């Protein structure tokens, strides 16, 4: 019984420490974002770290809103930009030179927060069937993310300063 107690006490302490660390990181991520100004909408761009596709970790594709650059998406980071209400077309720079035409068109309402994720995808998933099931060429895509899922990931990502 004593051996179990010796094991569980440090284990529980480690779990508590991890929980505190996650809470602290969440505070940092949300503290980096000031309150949304009246009449504006906020768009968050998230990119998770993907250990399976580690060789694309160093890639930092540019994210665009209606063709204008809004920021680079780096693995394990999140950033936000505030916009006037309206409809915007978001795209991300391709990886490996294959422009896919993939985009997310989002209608932004005043006071809203929208979450987009930059994700590495096989080119055949976004309009290049001739690439087949082969490993290359591959690219990045930008996809809408639910607020609930984004809120779960934000604490694990490093914030990037607003311009």
C-alpha positions in Angstrom: 0.0 0.0 0.0 2.8 2.4 0.8 4.4 1.7 -2.6 1.2 2.8 -4.3 1.0 5.9 -2.2 4.7 6.7 -3.1 3.8 6.4 -6.7 0.5 8.2 -6.8 1.5 11.3 -4.8 4.2 12.4 -7.2 2.0 11.4 -10.2 -0.9 13.5 -8.9 1.5 16.4 -8.2 2.8 16.2 -11.8 -0.8 16.2 -13.1 -1.6 19.3 -11.0 1.5 21.0 -12.3 0.6 20.3 -15.9 -2.9 21.6 -15.3 -1.5 24.8 -13.8 0.9 25.2 -16.7 -2.0 24.9 -19.2 -4.0 27.4 -17.3 -1.1 29.8 -17.2 -0.5 29.4 -21.0 -4.2 30.1 -21.6 -4.0 33.3 -19.7 -1.0 34.4 -21.7 -2.7 33.6 -25.0 -5.9 35.4 -24.1 -4.1 38.3 -22.4 -2.2 39.0 -25.6 -5.5 40.0 -27.2 -7.0 43.3 -26.1 -10.8 43.7 -26.1 -12.4 43.8 -29.4 -13.3 47.4 -30.5 -17.0 48.1 -31.1 -18.0 47.6 -34.7 -15.1 45.2 -35.4 -14.8 41.4 -35.9 -11.8 39.3 -34.8 -10.3 36.5 -36.8 -7.9 34.0 -35.1 -5.5 32.0 -37.3 -4.2 28.9 -35.6 -1.6 26.3 -36.6 -0.9 23.3 -34.5 2.4 21.5 -34.2 2.3 18.3 -36.2 5.0 15.8 -35.2 3.9 13.4 -37.9 4.7 15.9 -40.6 7.7 17.4 -38.9 9.5 18.4 -42.1 7.0 21.1 -42.8 7.3 22.6 -39.3 9.8 25.2 -40.5 7.4 26.4 -43.3 5.7 29.6 -42.5 3.1 30.2 -45.2 1.6 33.7 -45.5 -2.1 34.0 -44.8 -4.2 36.4 -47.0 -7.5 38.1 -46.6 -8.9 39.2 -49.9 -5.4 38.9 -51.4 -3.8 41.2 -48.8 -1.2 39.5 -46.5 -2.3 39.4 -42.8 0.5 37.3 -41.3 2.7 34.2 -41.4 1.4 31.0 -39.9 4.1 29.2 -37.9 3.8 25.8 -36.4 2.5 25.9 -32.8 1.3 29.6 -32.9 -1.9 31.6 -33.1 -2.5 35.2 -34.1 -5.5 37.4 -34.6 -6.5 40.3 -36.8 -9.5 42.6 -36.4 -11.6 43.5 -39.4 -14.5 45.7 -40.4 -17.7 43.6 -40.7 -18.1 42.1 -44.2 -17.4 39.0 -46.3 -13.7 38.0 -46.7 -11.9 35.4 -48.7 -9.1 33.8 -46.7 -6.3 31.9 -48.4 -2.9 30.6 -47.5 0.3 30.4 -49.5 0.9 27.0 -51.0 3.7 24.7 -50.1 5.8 23.3 -52.9 4.5 25.7 -55.5 1.1 24.2 -56.2 -1.6 26.9 -56.0 -4.7 25.0 -55.1 -7.3 27.7 -55.3 -8.5 26.5 -51.9 -10.1 29.3 -49.8 -12.5 30.0 -46.9 -15.1 32.7 -47.5 -16.3 34.0 -44.2 -18.9 36.6 -43.3 -17.8 38.6 -40.3 -20.4 40.3 -38.1 -19.5 43.1 -35.7 -18.5 41.6 -32.3 -17.9 38.1 -33.7 -14.8 36.0 -33.3 -14.0 33.5 -36.1 -11.3 30.8 -36.0 -9.3 29.5 -39.0 -6.7 26.8 -38.9 -3.8 26.4 -41.3 -3.3 22.8 -42.0 -0.9 20.7 -44.1 -2.8 18.6 -46.7 -2.0 16.3 -49.5 -2.6 18.1 -52.8 -5.2 15.6 -54.0 -7.4 16.6 -51.1 -7.7 20.2 -52.5 -8.2 19.8 -56.2 -5.1 18.1 -57.6 -6.3 14.5 -58.3 -3.4 13.9 -60.7 -1.1 14.0 -57.6 -2.8 10.7 -56.7 -2.0 9.1 -53.4 1.7 9.9 -53.6 3.5 11.7 -50.8 4.3 14.8 -52.9 3.5 17.4 -53.9 1.6 18.6 -50.8 0.4 22.0 -49.7 -1.3 24.1 -47.0 -5.0 24.8 -46.7 -7.0 27.2 -44.5 -10.1 25.8 -42.9 -12.8 27.2 -40.6 -12.6 25.8 -37.1 -15.3 25.6 -34.5 -15.0 28.0 -31.6 -15.2 25.1 -29.1 -12.3 23.3 -30.7 -10.2 26.5 -31.2 -10.7 27.4 -27.5 -9.3 24.0 -26.6 -6.2 24.5 -28.8 -5.4 28.1 -28.0 -3.9 27.4 -24.6 -1.4 25.0 -26.3 -0.2 27.6 -28.9 2.2 30.5 -28.5 0.7 33.9 -29.3 2.2 36.0 -32.1 2.1 39.8 -31.6 -0.4 41.9 -33.5 1.1 44.1 -36.2 
